[in-house]
Amino acid sequence: MGVLYVVGTSIGNLSDMTFRAVETLKTVDFICAEDTRVTAKLLNHFDIKKPMVSYHEHNARVAGKAVCERLLAGENAAIVTDAGMPCISDPGADLVRACAEKGIEVRVVPGASAVVSAVAVSGLDTSRFSFEGFLSVTKKQRFSHLFQVKDLQTTLVFYEAPHKLLNTLTDMLEYFGDRRISLCRELTKVHEEVFRTTLAQAVEFYSENKPRGGFVLVIEGAKTAVETVSEDDAIERVRELVSGGVRPTEACKMVASDTGIPKGKLYSLLISNN
């Protein structure tokens, strides 16, 4: 039986590749790549000549089955992503899970991580942080996600694409209030930038300046875990969630968890006030 190696690659600067990562990619039988064109540039730079298998979110089920069959037959494989550590907010996690279920050994070859790198240079609290990945483009799921994390006292970390950045910052300002934020752009690349500001100032800045490059957003945690909320304010929160597409019962449940007001009471107030 073969081994699957989870190999971290650079997040922009090829000099950040580890010796072990390069050696592993040279010795495996084949490489699972998110985008074979991107990985080809990496392999060519280090003169690595190994066959690649396309493995991404759209073909993970079929491709993953084929990869597992080859591993069970005795071949060794590596999985990489376009940048950084595979399997973190990445379909590679499904392949690792499939290997675990089939008893296939999985080894990690750690490398650069955009999440940890951004937290390290953010200037915010690094003792505890919560990685939240990308927000959904679906309004209901997006608002639900922001609502669930807004009272966490840990530093929050999100990924965001440039074309969605302004809308995301605007929604965060509405749900989180005006907190400190570090916008880490193009880490380790030529145009690397860490913009330390507040959510309100970030919204103002990017309303006038077009965002460019991939962003990691590192946001200050809530000052207090739970605030005292009146029933009127709680019902208003329920209405906001419902208007965003959340079902009334689910909205009441979420606000009840946040405020301590029983969900049944919130639902009764919501119905009686409609």
Secondary structure, DSSP 8 states (H G I E B T S, - for coil): --EEEEE---SS-GGG--HHHHHHHHHSSEEEESSHHHHHHHHHHTT----EEE--TTTHHHHHHHHHHHHHTT--EEEE-SSS-TTSSSTHHHHHHHHHHHT-EEEEE----HHHHHHHHSSS--SSEEEEEE--SSHHHHHHHHHHHTT--SEEEEEE-GGGHHHHHHHHHHHH-S-EEEEEESTTSTT-EEEEEEHHHHHHHHHHS---S-EEEEE---SSS-----HHHHHHHHHHHHHTT--HHHHHHHHHHHH---HHHHHHHHHHT-
